[in-house]
Amino acid sequence: MKKLDIAQALSSNAYPGRGIIIGRSGNFAVTAYFIMGRSENSRNRVFVEDGDGIRTQAFDPSKLTDPHLIIYAPVRVLGNKLIVTNGDQTDTIYELMDKQQTFEQSLRTREFEDDAPNYTPRISGILHFEDKGFNYAMSILKSANGNPDSCQRYTFAYANPIDGEGRFIHTYMGDGNPLPSFEGEPELVEIKGNIDEFTDTVWNNLNEDNKVSLFVRYVNLENGNVETRIVNKNK
């Protein structure tokens, strides 16, 4: 698989929707999650810290018309695991893994979003830290080419992540009506630089009109120290 320049991958797609990037840069495990929006309701959001994770919140509560599918906790921490998703399946994974179910088992209880005609995929990622290293997995739950009668479930697992590389999964292949769901294996992308450099690269290459918020976390594999950046278009 060809390794993509993350800046080019983002700048060439006006509407990837919501996206998860997981990988490694030097001695850091890297996680990023961004949201975009086309409607006023979707754009009226910010990321705020919530314990060890984050949640979405209406920037202007008076303009919030429908919290369904847009207000949730994208990032939560369960012991030595970091969970990141594009919906309230974060809570499903957290709660069921806390009851000793696996990442895949947890997601078998969920399907794509009920936002016809898009049937937006549910994308999820999990990082498992152990012995000064980590592994990670990504999942996508999607309709059968827009047919909601069938839910198609894919999980991709990555052991011993390679320095300078990561995987990128997003909800849509691009803009459209209905929006076309992501296809294929998570994209192989280059990850480099410190947290501020990487955050700038991702944020500055998201479509200016559609981008809403970005979360980036670097976890030091040597000592477990965590650095987090949150960027919100609404200020």
C-alpha positions in Angstrom: 0.0 0.0 0.0 1.3 3.4 -0.9 2.1 5.7 2.0 0.1 8.9 1.7 1.3 12.4 2.8 -1.3 13.3 5.4 -1.5 16.9 4.4 -2.2 15.9 0.8 -4.7 13.2 1.8 -6.7 15.8 3.8 -6.4 18.8 1.5 -7.5 16.8 -1.5 -10.8 15.8 0.1 -13.3 18.6 0.8 -15.4 16.5 3.0 -14.0 13.3 4.7 -16.5 13.9 7.4 -15.2 12.6 10.7 -11.7 11.0 10.8 -9.5 8.9 13.1 -5.7 8.8 12.7 -3.6 6.4 14.8 0.1 5.7 14.6 3.6 6.3 15.9 6.0 9.2 15.8 9.3 8.5 17.5 8.6 7.3 21.0 5.1 8.6 21.0 1.8 6.9 20.2 -0.3 9.3 18.2 -4.1 9.7 18.1 -6.1 12.3 16.2 -9.8 12.7 15.8 -11.6 15.5 13.8 -15.1 16.4 13.0 -16.5 18.4 10.1 -20.0 19.7 9.3 -22.1 21.0 6.5 -25.2 22.0 8.4 -25.5 24.7 11.0 -26.3 22.1 13.6 -23.2 20.1 12.9 -21.0 23.2 12.7 -22.3 24.5 16.0 -19.9 22.3 18.1 -16.7 22.4 20.1 -14.5 19.8 21.8 -14.1 20.1 25.5 -12.1 18.1 28.0 -14.0 15.5 30.0 -11.8 13.7 32.5 -9.1 11.8 30.6 -11.1 12.2 27.4 -13.2 14.7 25.5 -16.8 15.3 24.6 -18.6 17.4 22.0 -20.7 20.4 23.2 -22.9 23.0 21.5 -21.0 26.2 20.9 -24.2 28.2 21.0 -26.8 26.1 23.0 -29.6 28.3 21.6 -28.9 27.1 18.1 -28.8 23.4 18.9 -31.7 21.8 17.1 -31.0 18.1 17.3 -28.3 16.6 19.7 -28.9 13.1 18.2 -25.7 11.9 16.6 -23.7 15.1 17.2 -23.3 15.3 21.0 -21.2 12.4 22.4 -17.9 11.5 24.0 -15.4 10.8 21.2 -12.5 9.8 23.5 -12.5 7.8 26.8 -9.7 6.0 28.7 -10.3 2.6 30.2 -7.3 1.5 32.2 -4.4 1.0 29.7 -6.7 1.5 26.7 -7.6 4.6 24.8 -10.9 4.5 22.9 -11.8 7.0 20.1 -14.9 6.9 18.0 -17.2 9.1 16.0 -20.3 8.5 18.1 -21.8 7.2 21.3 -20.4 3.8 20.6 -17.4 5.1 22.6 -19.6 4.4 25.7 -20.6 1.0 24.3 -17.0 -0.1 23.9 -16.0 1.3 27.3 -18.9 -0.3 29.2 -18.7 -3.8 27.5 -14.9 -4.0 27.5 -15.1 -3.1 31.2 -17.2 -6.3 31.4 -14.4 -8.3 29.7 -15.8 -8.3 26.2 -13.5 -7.5 23.3 -13.5 -4.5 21.0 -15.1 -6.5 18.2 -17.7 -8.1 20.5 -18.7 -4.6 21.8 -19.2 -3.3 18.3 -21.4 -6.2 17.3 -24.1 -4.6 19.4 -24.0 -1.5 17.2 -24.7 -0.6 13.5 -24.2 2.4 11.3 -25.9 5.7 12.1 -29.7 6.1 11.4 -29.3 9.2 9.3 -30.9 8.2 6.0 -30.0 8.5 3.2 -26.3 8.7 4.3 -26.3 5.9 6.8 -23.0 7.3 8.1 -20.5 4.6 9.1 -19.5 4.3 12.8 -15.7 4.4 12.9 -13.8 3.4 16.0 -10.3 3.0 17.2 -8.6 1.5 20.3 -5.0 1.7 21.5 -3.7 -0.8 24.1 -0.6 0.2 26.0 1.7 -2.4 27.5 5.4 -2.8 28.3 6.5 0.6 26.9 4.8 -0.3 23.6 1.3 -0.4 22.1 -0.9 -2.0 19.5 -4.1 -0.7 18.0 -7.2 -1.6 16.0 -9.7 0.2 13.9 -13.3 -0.7 13.0 -15.9 0.5 10.6 -19.6 -0.4 10.6 -21.3 0.5 7.4 -24.3 -0.1 5.2 -24.2 -2.3 2.1 -23.5 0.5 -0.4 -26.3 2.6 1.0 -28.7 -0.3 1.7 -29.6 -0.3 5.4 -30.9 -3.9 5.3 -27.3 -5.1 5.8 -24.6 -4.0 8.3 -21.1 -4.7 7.2 -18.4 -4.9 9.9 -14.7 -4.6 9.4 -11.9 -4.6 12.0 -8.2 -4.0 11.3 -5.5 -4.7 13.9 -2.0 -3.4 13.9 0.7 -4.8 16.2 4.1 -3.1 16.8 3.3 0.1 14.9 6.2 1.4 12.8 7.7 4.8 13.5 6.6 7.4 11.1 3.5 5.6 10.0 -0.2 5.5 10.9 -3.6 4.6 9.6 -6.4 7.0 8.7 -10.1 6.0 8.5 -12.8 8.5 7.8 -16.6 8.4 7.3 -16.9 9.6 3.7 -14.9 9.2 0.5 -15.8 12.8 -0.3 -18.7 15.2 -0.6 -22.0 14.1 -2.2 -25.7 13.5 -1.8 -26.0 11.0 -0.3 -22.5 11.0 1.2 -20.5 8.0 -0.1 -19.2 5.8 2.8 -15.5 5.1 3.3 -14.3 2.1 1.3 -11.4 -0.3 1.8 -8.6 -0.7 4.3 -7.6 2.3 6.5 -5.2 4.5 4.5 -1.5 4.3 5.3 -0.3 7.8 6.1 3.0 9.4 7.2 3.1 10.7 10.8 5.9 12.9 11.8 6.8 15.8 14.0 6.0 16.7 17.6 2.4 17.2 18.8 2.2 20.9 17.8 3.6 20.2 14.3 1.3 17.3 13.7 -1.7 19.2 15.0 -1.0 22.1 12.7 -0.5 19.8 9.7 -3.9 18.2 10.2 -5.9 21.3 11.1 -4.4 23.5 8.4 -5.2 20.9 5.7 -8.8 20.3 6.6 -11.3 22.2 4.4 -11.7 25.6 5.8 -15.4 25.8 5.3 -16.3 22.4 6.7 -13.8 21.8 9.6 -15.2 22.1 13.1 -12.9 20.6 15.8 -9.7 18.5 16.2 -8.3 16.5 19.0 -4.7 15.2 19.1 -3.0 13.2 21.8 0.6 12.0 22.1 1.4 9.4 24.7 5.1 8.9 25.7 5.7 5.2 25.5 8.7 5.4 27.8 7.0 7.1 30.8 3.3 7.2 29.9 3.1 11.0 30.0 0.2 12.4 27.9 0.0 15.6 25.9 -3.3 16.7 24.3 -4.2 19.5 21.9 -7.8 20.6 21.1 -8.5 23.0 18.3 -12.0 24.5 17.8 -13.0 26.7 14.9 -15.7 28.2 17.1 -14.1 30.4 19.7 
